């Protein structure tokens, strides 16, 4: 237990963690409300896929360059800007929903704008995590971040189900807008002198810096295999922003509170997987591959399910496998990156994770519209298991990233 929460001994990380608990809970309320809101407006599974496509299209267009910008700009200042911009986007959603004049195209536009901000927010938060805890504790902090994200996935959807049921989507969006103040306050209260130092290097140009990051990845076989697996799983198997609302609304014929409960159960499983990864204190290839196998096989079993309780059990397993894979994959990639390329490598990793999500959202929405969630989960399970098997054969005999035990000095 002590090792599981090692990173919490750092003042700046404790502040960040506390602010994110509030903010991520609000963000999950918005995610749940948005999917259900679009279904109620359009009665179309395909429209939910369009929302996903609009939200992730910025990653497809610009995500490859985000890491270079992260390497050029102070991570804390960049996160302050991205968090404030997301608060504005949530307020805009609340305005159109509470005003009663929301149209699907408005939600698509706001989703695109929020996605544009997240292109910079995701790698900058990862870079800031490194500055807060240092290299030795980075795997633990990444797993704790995942734990926080998925604990919020338990409480956020539960609150969203209650709030949505009594007041509608607009209040959920408004709560999310207000929640960003918690993380902004935590960022302003950080002690910058306690940040861990990074190697000094020349600020890279956008195109040349991107090429340098890509060249490094292409020369590292292990990193290339992990990134390839990430692309496949995120494209075909991790589309729950589309499949879960359709599963509850059309396949199971259940009200919004069942949808929120299923999302919470997934989050509970993901929290278990993340805490398990945090307790390891290192990045493990075996756990990574076991998690990917569990994640995709449980999705395949989910395809024919027609009862909410069994769907919940399988979603718990899916969540546990997903975070066991993703936390170890993220930590492995970051630990293999040198200081002067870390922002770019993080950017490439999250481009692999989110870069195809716009196409995937459109594709999965189409699958759900033509074959229901049954077809979507079958495709996810078969493709995911195949990709995991191929990756396991290519990684066989290669050693995992070791846990570093050399103490690091803080920045003066």
N, C-alpha and C positions, 0 to 999 in steps of 0.2 A: 504493500500500500504506500509506503514512504517513497519508493522509487516511481510509482505511478504518477505522483504529483511533484516530482523533483523541480520542475520549472517554476512552480509557484513560489519558490524562495526569492525570486527576483521581483523587486518592487514594481518595475515598469510592466512586467508581464501580468502581475496580479491586477493592476489597474486595467490593462487591456482586456484581460479575461472577464473581469466584472462588467465592464461596459458592453462587451460583446454578448454576454448572457441576455441583457435587456434588448439590445439591438437585433440579435438573431431571432429572438422570440417574436418580435414585431415583424421581421422579414418573413418568417414562416406563416404568420397570420395573413400577410399579403399574398403569398404564393397560393395558399389554400383558397383564399377568397377570390383571387383572380381567375383561377381555373373554373371554379363553380359559377362565377359571375358570367363568364363568357358562354358557358353551357346554357345558362338560363336566358341569356340574350339571344343566342343563335340556335340552340338545340342541335348543335353540330359538333361531332368529335373532331372533324377536320378543322374547324375554327380554333379549337384548342391547340392543334398542331401548328396553325398559323401564328398564334401567340408565341409559342416556343420558337418558331423560326425567326420571328421578328426580334425576340429577346436575345437570341444567340447569333444573329447575323453579324453584329459588330465583331464578335470573336473571329468569325470566318474571314472578315475583311481586314481587320487590323490587329488581331491577337498576336500574330507573329512578331510584330514590332513593339509590343507593349513592354517586353523585358528590357529592350534597349533604353526606352524612356525611363524605366525604373532604375537602371544603372546610372542615368544622368542626373536624377533628381533625388533630393532628400526624401527617404521613404516615409517618415512621419508627416511631413508637410503634404506629401501627395495623398496619403490616407485621409488626412483632414479634409482635403478638397473633395475626394471621391465620396466620403461619407456625407458631407454637406449636400452634394449634388443628388445623392440618392434620397435624401430627405425631401428635396424639392420635387423629385419624381413621385414619391409616395403622396405628397400633398396634392399634386395635380390629379392623381387617381381619385383621391378622396373628394376633390372638388367636383369632378364630373359625375361620380357615383351619387354623392349626397345631393347634387343639383338635379338629378333625375334626367339628364340629357346625354348619358353615356351612349356611345356608338362603338361597335367593334373596331372600326378604323382608329378611333382615338386610343383605345387600349393597345393596339398594335404600335402606334407611334410612340406612346409613352414607354412601352416595353422595349422598343429599339433604343430610345434615349437612355434608359436605365442600363441596358446591355452595353452601350457605348462607354458609360462610366465604369462598369464592372471590368471592362477590358484592362483598365489601369488599376482598379482597386485590388483585384485578386493577386497579381504578382507583387504589388507594393506591400500588401499585408504580409505576404510570405517573407519578403526582404526585411520588413520591420521585425518579424518574429526572430529572425537570425540576429538582428542587432540587440534584441532584448535578452536573449538567453545564451547566445554563443553557439559554437559548433558542437561542443560536447553534449549539450542538452537539446539540440535541435530535433532529433527524432522524437523525444518525449514531448516537446512543445507542439510539434505537428500533430501528434496523436491526441494531445489534450485539446488542441483547436478543433480537431474532428469530433472529439467527445462533446465539446461545447456546442458545436453546430448541430449534433444529433440529439443532445439533450433538449435543445431549443426546438428540435423537430418533434419532440414529444409534447412539450407544453404549448408551443405556438399553434399547431393544428387543433389541439383540444380547446384552447381559448377561442380560436377562429370559429369552430363549430358552434360554440355557445353564442358568441357575439353576432355571428352571421345570422343564426337562427332568430335572434331577438331584434336585431337592428339593421341587418343587411351588410353588403360589402363595404360601403363607404366608411363606416366606423372602423372596420379592420384596417383599411388603408390609412386612416387618420392616426390610429394607434401606432402603426409602423413609422409614420413620419415623425411623431413625437419621440419614439424610441431611439432615434439616431442621436439625440442630445446626450444620451448616456455614454456612448463611445466617444463622442466629440469631447466631452468633459474629461474623460480618462486620458485622451491624447494630449490635451493641454496641461494636465497635471504630471506628465512624465518627467523624470529627471534625465535630461539629455547626457549629463556627464557619466551616467551609469550604462550607457549603451556600449556594447562590445565593439571594438575597432574592426575595421575592414581594411584590407590592403589598398593603398593609394594607387590609382591608375588613371590614365587619360580617359576623359569622358568620350564614349564612342559616338560616332556618327550613326544615323538611323540605319541606312542600308549596309554600310560596311560592318557595323556592329552586329546586325542580324546575320550576315554571312559568316562572321567569326563564330557566333553561337552555333549555327547549323553545322559548320565544318567540324567543330569540337564533338558534337553529337554523332555525326556520321562516322567519326574515327573510333568511337567507343561502342563496341559491339553490344555490351550488356545494356548500356543506356538506350541504344537503338531498339533492342528487343522490348524493353520495358515501355518505351514510348509507343511502339507499334501496338502492343497489347492495350495500352490506354486508348489509342485511337479506335480500335475495334470495339472494346467494351463500352466506351462512352457513346459511340455511334449507334450500336444495335441493342445494348442491354440496359443503359441507364437513361431511360426516358420517362420517369415516373411523373414528371410534371404533366405529361400527356396521358399516360395509361391509367394512373390512379383515379382521377376524376371520372374518366370514361368507365373504368371498372365498377365504381360505385353507382354512377348515374344510369348507365345503360345495361351493363352485364348483370349486376346484382340487383338493380332496381331499388336502390336504397336512398334515404335522404342525406342531407349534407353532413349530419353528425356522424354517420357511418363512414363517410369519406374522410372526415377529420380524424376519426378513430383509427382507421387503417393507416393513415399517414403517421399517426403517433406511434403505432405499433412498429412500423418500419423504423422510425426514429429510435425506439427502444432497442431494437436489435442492433442498429448501427452504433448506438452508444456502447453496448456490450463489446462489439468488435473494436471500437476505438479505445476503450479502456484497457482491453487486452493488449492492443498494440502499444499503448503507453507503458504498461507494466514491463514490457520486454526491454525497454531502454535502448534498443538498437533496431536497425532495419534488417528484416529477415526475409530472404527470398522464399524459403519454404512456407512461411506464413502468408506471404504475398500470393503465392500460387494456390495454396489451400483456400484462401479467402475468395479468389477469383472463381475457383471451381464450385465452392459452396454457393456463391452469389448467382452464378448462371444456371446451375442445376436446379436450384430452388425456383428460379423464374420459369424454367421449363415445366416443373411440377404445378406451377400456379395456373397454367393455361386452361385446363379443363374445369377449374374450381368454380362452383356456383353458390357456395355458402360463405357468408361473411366471416364466421369464426375460423374456418379452415384457411381462408385467404389471409386472415390476420396472422395465423401461425406461420405460414410460408413467408409472408412479408417480413416477419421478425427474423427469420433465417436469412432471407435476402439481404436485409440491412446489416446483419452481423458479418456476413461474407464480404459485402461491399466495402465496409470501412477497414476490415482486416487487409483487404487488397490495396485500397487507395492510400491509406496512411503509410503503409510500408513502401509502396511505389513512390509516393511523394518524397519521403525521407531518403530513399535510396538515390533518387535523382539529385536532390539538393546536396547531399554529402559528397557526391562524386564531382560536383561543380567547383572550380576554383573561384576565389573571391571576385576577380575582375570579370568573370562571366556569369556569376550567380543569378543576377537579375535576368539575363538573357536565357539561361537554361530554365529558370522558373517560368519565364514567359513561354518558352517552347513547350514545356510540360503542360501548362494550362491551355496552350493552343491545341495540343493533342487531346486534351480533355474536353474542351469546349468548341474547338474550331469547326467541327462537323455537326455541332448540335443544331444549327439552323436547318441543315439538310435533314438531319435525323428527326427533328420535330415534324417537319413536313411529311417525311416518309412514314413515321409511326402514326401520325394522324390519318394518313391515307390507309394504312393497314387496319387501323381501328374502324375506319368508316366502311371498309369493304369486307373485313373478316373478323371484326370485333377484337377485343383484347386477347382472345384465344390465339389468333394468328400472330399478333404482336409479341406475345410471350413465347410462343413456339420459335419464332425467328430469333428472338433475343437469346433464348437458351441454347439452341443448336449452334449458332454462330459464336456465342461466347465460349462455350465448352471447346469448340474446335480451336479457337484462337489461344485459349489457355493451354491446351495440349501442345500446340506447336511451340509456344513460348517456353514451356517446361523442357521440351527436348533441346531447344537452343541454349537454355541456361544451365543445362545439366553439367555438373562438374565445375561450375564457376562459383567462387566463394562469395558469400554475402558481404555487404558493406559492414566493416567492424564497428563496434562501439568504441569511440575515442575516449581515452581516459586522461589525456594530458591536460592539466589545468591551464586555462587561458586567462590572461590578464584583461581587466576591464580597461576601457578607454579612460585616460586620465581626465 
